Amino acid sequence: MIHCVDERGDHQVTIRELRSHGGEVVDRVARGDTVTVTRAGVPVAELHAVPRPPLAASTLLARWRRLPVVDPEALHADIDAALDPSL
């Protein structure tokens, strides 16, 4: 759907494409892309994600406490089994 990229690497979309594929454009912007909206080939608007507020330290600690315990020896064995030993 978005097939044009400008000199800055931003994606471009026409107003018609934005109207027809607005959800896809917003999904792309939410993932961090910047999208320039054009009318008759002329840039008229730029879409970018709204910055998220930083997470509180208490939230980060709560998430960290919910992480699964990792057995380092089992992890090492799994990595060795998955990788070619000749590398």
C-alpha positions as CSV (number, residue, x, y, z in Angstrom):
1,M,0.0,0.0,0.0
2,I,2.7,2.6,1.0
3,H,5.0,2.3,-1.9
4,C,6.8,5.6,-2.1
5,V,9.8,6.6,0.1
6,D,11.2,10.1,0.1
7,E,14.8,11.2,0.4
8,R,14.7,11.1,4.2
9,G,13.5,7.5,4.2
10,D,10.0,8.5,5.3
11,H,7.1,6.7,3.7
12,Q,4.6,8.7,1.5
13,V,0.9,8.1,1.1
14,T,-1.7,10.0,-1.0
15,I,-4.8,11.4,0.6
16,R,-6.8,8.7,-1.3
17,E,-4.6,5.9,0.0
18,L,-4.9,7.3,3.6
19,R,-8.7,7.3,3.3
20,S,-8.8,3.8,1.9
21,H,-6.1,2.3,4.1
22,G,-6.1,4.5,7.2
23,G,-5.8,1.6,9.6
24,E,-2.7,0.3,7.9
25,V,-1.1,3.7,7.9
26,V,-1.8,4.3,11.6
27,D,-0.4,0.8,12.4
28,R,2.8,1.7,10.5
29,V,3.0,5.1,12.3
30,A,2.4,3.4,15.7
31,R,5.4,1.1,15.0
32,G,7.6,4.1,14.6
33,D,7.5,5.1,11.0
34,T,6.9,8.6,9.8
35,V,4.4,8.9,7.0
36,T,4.1,12.0,4.7
37,V,0.7,12.6,3.2
38,T,0.7,14.1,-0.3
39,R,-1.9,15.8,-2.4
40,A,-1.2,15.9,-6.1
41,G,2.4,14.9,-5.3
42,V,3.0,17.8,-2.9
43,P,3.6,17.0,0.8
44,V,0.7,18.4,2.9
45,A,1.0,16.6,6.3
46,E,3.3,14.4,8.3
47,L,2.2,11.6,10.6
48,H,4.3,10.4,13.5
49,A,3.6,8.5,16.7
50,V,2.7,10.4,19.9
51,P,5.5,9.8,22.4
52,R,4.6,7.5,25.2
53,P,5.1,8.6,28.8
54,P,8.1,6.9,30.5
55,L,7.3,3.9,32.7
56,A,7.5,4.4,36.5
57,A,10.3,2.5,38.3
58,S,7.6,0.5,40.2
59,T,6.1,-0.7,37.0
60,L,9.5,-1.8,35.6
61,L,10.3,-3.6,38.8
62,A,6.9,-5.4,38.8
63,R,7.5,-6.5,35.2
64,W,11.0,-7.7,36.1
65,R,9.7,-9.7,39.0
66,R,7.3,-11.5,36.6
67,L,10.1,-12.6,34.2
68,P,10.7,-16.4,34.2
69,V,13.7,-17.8,35.9
70,V,16.4,-18.7,33.4
71,D,18.7,-21.7,34.0
72,P,22.0,-20.5,32.4
73,E,23.3,-24.0,31.9
74,A,20.1,-25.1,30.1
75,L,20.2,-21.9,28.0
76,H,23.8,-22.6,27.0
77,A,22.9,-26.2,26.1
78,D,20.0,-25.0,24.0
79,I,22.1,-22.5,22.2
80,D,24.8,-25.1,21.5
81,A,22.2,-27.5,20.2
82,A,20.8,-24.9,17.8
83,L,24.1,-23.5,16.5
84,D,26.5,-25.2,14.2
85,P,29.5,-26.0,16.3
86,S,31.9,-25.2,13.4
87,L,31.0,-21.5,13.6
